[in-house]
Amino acid sequence: MVDSATLRTWLYRMVYLVTCCVIIFFHLIPLQTMFGRWPAPDLISSLTFAWILRRPEYVPVLMIAAVMFLADMLLLRPPGLQAAFIVIGAEFLRRRWHLMRELPFWMEWAVVAGVLVAIVIGQRLLLTIAMLERPSMSLTLLQLLATILSYPLVVFATRNIFGVQKSAPGAVDALGHRI
Protein backbone atom coordinates (compact mmCIF):
# COMPACT_ATOMS: atom_id res chain seq x y z
CA MET A 1 0.00 0.00 0.00
CA VAL A 2 1.22 3.49 -0.84
CA ASP A 3 1.64 5.94 2.00
CA SER A 4 -0.33 9.17 1.86
CA ALA A 5 2.71 11.45 1.40
CA THR A 6 3.85 9.58 -1.71
CA LEU A 7 0.32 9.47 -3.09
CA ARG A 8 -0.10 13.21 -2.50
CA THR A 9 3.21 13.95 -4.24
CA TRP A 10 2.24 11.93 -7.31
CA LEU A 11 -1.24 13.44 -7.33
CA TYR A 12 0.19 16.96 -7.38
CA ARG A 13 2.66 15.96 -10.11
CA MET A 14 -0.27 14.83 -12.24
CA VAL A 15 -2.18 18.04 -11.44
CA TYR A 16 0.83 20.07 -12.61
CA LEU A 17 1.14 18.01 -15.78
CA VAL A 18 -2.56 18.25 -16.62
CA THR A 19 -2.63 21.99 -15.89
CA CYS A 20 0.33 22.58 -18.22
CA CYS A 21 -1.30 20.48 -20.94
CA VAL A 22 -4.52 22.51 -20.59
CA ILE A 23 -2.53 25.75 -20.93
CA ILE A 24 -0.81 24.41 -24.05
CA PHE A 25 -4.19 23.30 -25.42
CA PHE A 26 -5.64 26.80 -25.00
CA HIS A 27 -2.62 28.23 -26.80
CA LEU A 28 -3.25 25.85 -29.71
CA ILE A 29 -6.98 26.35 -30.24
CA PRO A 30 -7.79 29.06 -32.77
CA LEU A 31 -8.77 31.84 -30.43
CA GLN A 32 -7.36 35.31 -30.24
CA THR A 33 -4.15 34.99 -28.23
CA MET A 34 -3.55 38.69 -27.84
CA PHE A 35 -5.36 40.85 -25.30
CA GLY A 36 -5.65 43.96 -27.43
CA ARG A 37 -2.01 44.74 -28.11
CA TRP A 38 -0.74 42.63 -25.20
CA PRO A 39 0.60 39.15 -25.80
CA ALA A 40 -0.55 36.41 -23.46
CA PRO A 41 1.69 35.78 -20.43
CA ASP A 42 3.78 32.63 -20.22
CA LEU A 43 1.64 30.88 -17.63
CA ILE A 44 3.58 27.61 -17.75
CA SER A 45 6.80 29.23 -16.56
CA SER A 46 4.92 31.22 -13.90
CA LEU A 47 3.18 28.08 -12.70
CA THR A 48 6.46 26.17 -12.65
CA PHE A 49 8.25 28.84 -10.63
CA ALA A 50 5.32 29.22 -8.20
CA TRP A 51 5.22 25.46 -7.56
CA ILE A 52 9.02 25.22 -7.26
CA LEU A 53 9.02 27.90 -4.55
CA ARG A 54 6.21 26.22 -2.65
CA ARG A 55 6.81 22.48 -2.97
CA PRO A 56 9.82 21.62 -5.15
CA GLU A 57 9.20 17.89 -4.77
CA TYR A 58 5.96 18.26 -6.78
CA VAL A 59 7.77 19.33 -9.97
CA PRO A 60 10.83 17.21 -10.76
CA VAL A 61 13.31 18.57 -13.25
CA LEU A 62 12.61 15.92 -15.90
CA MET A 63 8.91 16.76 -15.82
CA ILE A 64 9.69 20.46 -16.27
CA ALA A 65 12.01 19.67 -19.18
CA ALA A 66 9.45 17.39 -20.85
CA VAL A 67 6.57 19.87 -20.47
CA MET A 68 8.63 22.80 -21.70
CA PHE A 69 10.06 20.83 -24.64
CA LEU A 70 6.53 19.75 -25.59
CA ALA A 71 5.44 23.40 -25.41
CA ASP A 72 8.41 24.43 -27.57
CA MET A 73 7.51 21.86 -30.21
CA LEU A 74 3.76 22.50 -30.24
CA LEU A 75 4.00 26.30 -30.07
CA LEU A 76 6.63 26.40 -32.84
CA ARG A 77 9.41 27.92 -30.77
CA PRO A 78 13.06 26.98 -31.26
CA PRO A 79 13.14 23.38 -29.97
CA GLY A 80 14.59 23.15 -26.50
CA LEU A 81 15.69 26.78 -26.16
CA GLN A 82 13.04 27.99 -23.76
CA ALA A 83 12.91 24.55 -22.15
CA ALA A 84 16.61 24.77 -21.30
CA PHE A 85 16.33 28.27 -19.87
CA ILE A 86 13.22 27.45 -17.81
CA VAL A 87 14.95 24.35 -16.41
CA ILE A 88 17.99 26.47 -15.48
CA GLY A 89 15.75 29.11 -13.88
CA ALA A 90 13.72 26.48 -12.03
CA GLU A 91 16.84 24.81 -10.67
CA PHE A 92 18.21 28.21 -9.62
CA LEU A 93 15.01 28.78 -7.63
CA ARG A 94 14.90 25.20 -6.34
CA ARG A 95 18.36 25.62 -4.76
CA ARG A 96 17.09 28.71 -2.93
CA TRP A 97 13.59 27.63 -1.91
CA HIS A 98 14.60 27.20 1.75
CA LEU A 99 15.60 30.85 1.85
CA MET A 100 12.66 32.04 -0.23
CA ARG A 101 9.94 30.51 1.96
CA GLU A 102 10.80 32.90 4.78
CA LEU A 103 10.78 36.02 2.60
CA PRO A 104 7.72 38.22 2.03
CA PHE A 105 5.83 37.76 -1.22
CA TRP A 106 7.08 40.97 -2.84
CA MET A 107 10.68 39.74 -2.56
CA GLU A 108 9.73 36.37 -4.05
CA TRP A 109 8.01 38.23 -6.89
CA ALA A 110 11.13 40.34 -7.47
CA VAL A 111 13.39 37.27 -7.57
CA VAL A 112 11.08 35.50 -10.02
CA ALA A 113 10.94 38.66 -12.14
CA GLY A 114 14.74 38.74 -12.17
CA VAL A 115 14.87 35.10 -13.28
CA LEU A 116 12.34 35.82 -16.04
CA VAL A 117 14.36 38.83 -17.23
CA ALA A 118 17.53 36.72 -17.25
CA ILE A 119 15.73 34.05 -19.30
CA VAL A 120 14.58 36.60 -21.88
CA ILE A 121 18.06 38.13 -22.13
CA GLY A 122 19.66 34.70 -22.47
CA GLN A 123 17.23 33.65 -25.18
CA ARG A 124 17.69 36.85 -27.15
CA LEU A 125 21.46 36.55 -26.84
CA LEU A 126 21.51 32.94 -28.06
CA LEU A 127 19.15 33.70 -30.94
CA THR A 128 21.40 36.60 -31.93
CA ILE A 129 24.57 34.49 -31.76
CA ALA A 130 22.93 31.75 -33.83
CA MET A 131 21.68 34.40 -36.28
CA LEU A 132 18.11 33.15 -36.04
CA GLU A 133 15.03 35.27 -36.46
CA ARG A 134 13.92 36.87 -33.20
CA PRO A 135 10.50 38.19 -32.29
CA SER A 136 10.31 41.95 -32.07
CA MET A 137 11.79 43.42 -28.93
CA SER A 138 8.56 45.24 -28.06
CA LEU A 139 6.57 41.99 -28.31
CA THR A 140 9.11 40.17 -26.15
CA LEU A 141 9.11 42.92 -23.52
CA LEU A 142 5.31 43.05 -23.45
CA GLN A 143 5.10 39.29 -22.92
CA LEU A 144 7.74 39.54 -20.18
CA LEU A 145 5.77 42.32 -18.49
CA ALA A 146 2.52 40.34 -18.81
CA THR A 147 4.21 37.27 -17.31
CA ILE A 148 5.65 39.24 -14.40
CA LEU A 149 2.31 40.94 -13.72
CA SER A 150 0.42 37.63 -13.91
CA TYR A 151 2.69 35.92 -11.36
CA PRO A 152 0.65 37.05 -8.30
CA LEU A 153 -2.51 35.65 -9.92
CA VAL A 154 -0.76 32.35 -10.59
CA VAL A 155 0.43 32.22 -6.97
CA PHE A 156 -3.11 32.98 -5.81
CA ALA A 157 -4.45 30.10 -7.93
CA THR A 158 -1.62 27.85 -6.74
CA ARG A 159 -2.48 28.47 -3.09
CA ASN A 160 -6.26 28.71 -3.21
CA ILE A 161 -7.31 26.46 -6.09
CA PHE A 162 -4.59 23.81 -6.15
CA GLY A 163 -3.77 23.97 -2.44
CA VAL A 164 0.00 24.09 -2.92
CA GLN A 165 1.25 25.99 0.14
CA LYS A 166 4.73 26.85 1.32
CA SER A 167 5.97 24.52 4.00
CA ALA A 168 6.68 26.16 7.31
CA PRO A 169 10.30 26.24 8.52
CA GLY A 170 10.87 23.17 10.68
CA ALA A 171 7.96 21.24 9.17
CA VAL A 172 8.30 17.47 8.81
CA ASP A 173 6.77 15.00 6.38
CA ALA A 174 4.86 11.83 7.30
CA LEU A 175 8.12 9.94 7.88
CA GLY A 176 9.54 12.58 10.23
CA HIS A 177 12.06 14.02 7.76
CA ARG A 178 12.51 17.79 7.66
CA ILE A 179 10.99 19.47 4.63
N, C-alpha and C positions, 0 to 999 in steps of 0.2 A: 504494500500500500504506500502511496506517495504522501509525504508529510505536507501539511498545509502551506508552509513557507515555499517549498519547491513548486507546488501547484500554483500558488499566487504569482510567483516569478514567471512561470511559463504562460499563465493567463495574461499577464500584463505585456509580455513579449508579443503575444498574438494580437492583443489590442493595439499595440504600436504598429505592428505590421499591417493589420487591416486598416487602421486609420491612414497610414501612408498610402496604401493602395487606393483608398477612397479619394484622397487628395489628388493623386495622379490621374484617377479616372475623371474627376471633374476638370482637370486641365486638358484632358483629351476630348471630351465631348464638345461639340461645336456650339459653344456659347461665347458670348463676348467675354474675353479674358482681361479686358482693360476697364478700369473704373474711371470713365471719362478719359483723362489723359494719363492716369496713373496705372502703371502695370501692377499685376497682382503680386502680393508678397510671397516670398518663398516659405510657405508654411511648414514644409517638411524639415528644413534646417532649423526653424524656430522650435518645432515640436521636439526634434532630436536634442537640441541644446537644453530645452526646458526639462526633459526627462532625464538627461545626463546629470543635471545639477540637482535633481531631486532623488532619483534612485538609479544610479549608474548600472546596477545589476540587471535592470529591466531592458536595457538596450546594448547588447554586446556589439563589439566592433564589427564582426563579420555581418551581422544583420544590418548595421548602418551602411556598410560598404555595398551590400547586395541591393538594398532599397535605393540608395543614391545612384548606383550604376544602372538599375532598372529605370529610374527616372531620367537619367542622362540619355539612355537609348530611346525611350518612348517619347521624350519631349524634344528630341533632335538636337541635343547639346553635344559638344565634343565628348566622345565616350570616355568616361572615367575622370575627366578633369575636375568637375565639381565634386564628384564622389571622393576623389583623393583629398581635396581641400576640406570638405566637410568632415571626413574621417580624422584628418589632422587637427581640425578645430575641436572636434568632439573629444579626442584624446587629450588635448591641451586642457579642456575643461574637466575631464574625468580625473586628471591628476590633481586638480585643485578643488574638487567638490567638498572635501572635508573643511577647507578654509571658507568656501563660498556659502555653506549652509548657515554660518553664523553671521554673515553680512546682511545688511538691510537690502530690500529688493532693488532700490535704485542703484546700488553698487553692482549687484548681479546684472542688472540691465545694461549698465555701462560696460562691464566686462564682455558680455555677449555682443554688444554693439561693436566693441573693439575687435573681437574675433571675426564678426561679419565683415567689417571694413578690411581687415587683413586678408580675408578670403577673396574679396572682390579685387583688391590690389594684386594679390598673387595670381589670380586668374587672368586679369588684364595683362600683367607682365608676361606670363607664359604664352598667351595668345599673340602678344606683340613679338616675342622672341621667335616663335614658330611661324611668324608671318601669316597667321590665319585671320580671317575676317572676324572683327569684333563688333558686338552690338554698340549702338551709339552710347557715348558717355552719359548723356542726359538720361537715356532709358535705364542704364545700369544704376546710376545714382538714385533715380526715382524708385526703382525696385528695392535697392538697399534701404532707402528711407522708409518705404512701405513695410519692409521686413522688420526693421528696428521698431517702428511704431506699432506693429502688430504683436510684438513679443509679449507685452503685458496681457493681451487678450488670450494668447496661447497659454500663458502661465495660468491665467484664470480658469480656462477650460481644463487644463491639466489637473489643477487642484480640485475644482468643483464638479466637473463632469466625470473625469477619469479616476479621480481619487488618488492621484500620485502626489504624495506629500513629502516634504523634506523630513529626513529622519532627525530626531533630536540628538544633540551631542550626548554620548554615553548610552545611547539606545542599544539594545541587544536583539538578535533574531531569536527564532524559536529554539535554536540549539545553544543559546547562551553566548554566541560570538558577538563581539562588538561590531556595529554597523559603521 
